[in-house]
Amino acid sequence: MKKIEAIIKPFKLDDVKEKLTSLGIKGMTVVEVRGFGRQKGHTEIYRGAEYVVDFLPKIKIEIAVPDRQVPEIVAALRESANTGKIGDGKIFVLPVEDCIRIRTGETGEDAL
């Protein structure tokens, strides 16, 4: 099993969710986060004063999937979250040692 974490632009969330549900993903965790990469933030003017916005709003999506689904899910994330502009985000694929469904006690892929 793998855990896929994707950091994306907030306005792409609906596109990503729609694409993932069309592939049979039944659940995901979505968290509002703030951060920066190569963008390094930007400056804004508020009431005549200029200030730097270092951390930009992003969305972090977490999905646990069987190993066989990883390439398909990563491709779907890349396609649906891509704008072609800097700051589109990152996808991380991490190993998952085990998964336990609390309600039933199922383990491994059965718990996904």
C-alpha positions as CSV (number, residue, x, y, z in Angstrom):
1,M,0.0,0.0,0.0
2,K,1.0,3.6,-0.6
3,K,-0.1,6.9,0.8
4,I,-0.2,9.6,-1.9
5,E,0.0,13.2,-0.7
6,A,-0.7,16.0,-3.2
7,I,-0.2,19.7,-2.6
8,I,-2.3,21.6,-5.1
9,K,-3.8,25.1,-5.8
10,P,-7.2,25.5,-4.0
11,F,-9.2,26.2,-7.1
12,K,-8.2,22.8,-8.6
13,L,-9.8,20.8,-5.7
14,D,-13.1,20.2,-7.5
15,D,-11.4,19.0,-10.7
16,V,-9.1,16.7,-8.7
17,K,-11.9,15.3,-6.6
18,E,-14.1,14.6,-9.7
19,K,-11.2,12.8,-11.5
20,L,-10.3,10.7,-8.4
21,T,-13.9,9.7,-7.8
22,S,-14.3,8.7,-11.4
23,L,-11.3,6.3,-10.8
24,G,-13.1,4.7,-7.9
25,I,-11.4,6.4,-5.0
26,K,-13.9,6.2,-2.2
27,G,-12.2,8.4,0.4
28,M,-9.6,11.1,0.8
29,T,-8.5,13.6,3.4
30,V,-8.4,17.2,2.4
31,V,-6.6,19.8,4.5
32,E,-6.1,23.5,3.9
33,V,-2.4,24.3,4.3
34,R,-0.1,27.2,3.6
35,G,3.4,27.1,2.1
36,F,5.7,28.1,-0.6
37,G,8.2,26.6,-3.0
38,R,9.8,28.3,-6.0
39,Q,7.1,30.9,-5.9
40,K,8.5,32.3,-2.7
41,G,5.3,34.2,-2.1
42,H,4.4,37.6,-3.5
43,T,3.9,41.2,-2.4
44,E,0.5,42.8,-2.0
45,I,-0.7,46.3,-1.2
46,Y,-3.3,46.7,1.6
47,R,-4.6,50.2,2.5
48,G,-1.6,51.7,0.8
49,A,1.0,49.6,2.7
50,E,3.0,47.0,0.8
51,Y,3.6,43.7,2.5
52,V,5.0,40.3,1.6
53,V,2.8,37.2,1.6
54,D,5.3,34.4,2.3
55,F,3.0,31.5,2.7
56,L,0.4,30.9,0.0
57,P,-2.8,29.0,0.5
58,K,-2.7,25.4,-0.8
59,I,-4.8,22.2,-0.4
60,K,-3.2,19.0,0.7
61,I,-5.0,15.8,-0.4
62,E,-4.1,12.4,1.2
63,I,-5.1,9.1,-0.3
64,A,-4.2,5.5,0.7
65,V,-4.2,3.1,-2.3
66,P,-3.0,-0.4,-3.2
67,D,0.3,-0.4,-5.0
68,R,-1.2,-1.4,-8.3
69,Q,-3.3,1.9,-8.4
70,V,-0.4,4.3,-7.8
71,P,0.6,5.0,-11.4
72,E,-3.0,5.7,-12.4
73,I,-3.7,7.9,-9.4
74,V,-0.5,9.9,-9.9
75,A,-1.3,10.5,-13.6
76,A,-4.8,11.6,-12.7
77,L,-3.5,14.0,-10.1
78,R,-1.0,15.5,-12.5
79,E,-3.6,15.9,-15.2
80,S,-6.4,17.4,-13.1
81,A,-4.2,19.7,-10.9
82,N,-2.0,21.1,-13.7
83,T,-2.4,24.7,-14.8
84,G,1.0,24.9,-16.5
85,K,2.0,27.7,-14.2
86,I,4.5,27.9,-11.3
87,G,3.0,26.8,-8.0
88,D,1.0,23.9,-9.3
89,G,2.2,21.8,-6.4
90,K,3.9,18.4,-5.7
91,I,2.9,14.8,-5.4
92,F,4.5,12.6,-2.8
93,V,4.2,8.7,-2.7
94,L,5.0,7.1,0.6
95,P,5.0,3.5,1.8
96,V,2.3,2.4,4.2
97,E,3.1,-0.4,6.5
98,D,-0.4,-1.3,7.6
99,C,-4.0,0.1,7.7
100,I,-6.7,-0.9,10.2
101,R,-10.4,0.0,9.9
102,I,-11.4,1.0,13.4
103,R,-15.0,-0.1,13.2
104,T,-14.4,-3.7,11.9
105,G,-10.8,-4.4,12.7
106,E,-10.1,-5.2,9.0
107,T,-6.4,-4.8,8.1
108,G,-4.3,-4.2,5.0
109,E,-5.9,-3.5,1.7
110,D,-9.3,-4.8,3.0
111,A,-9.3,-1.7,5.3
112,L,-8.9,0.8,2.5
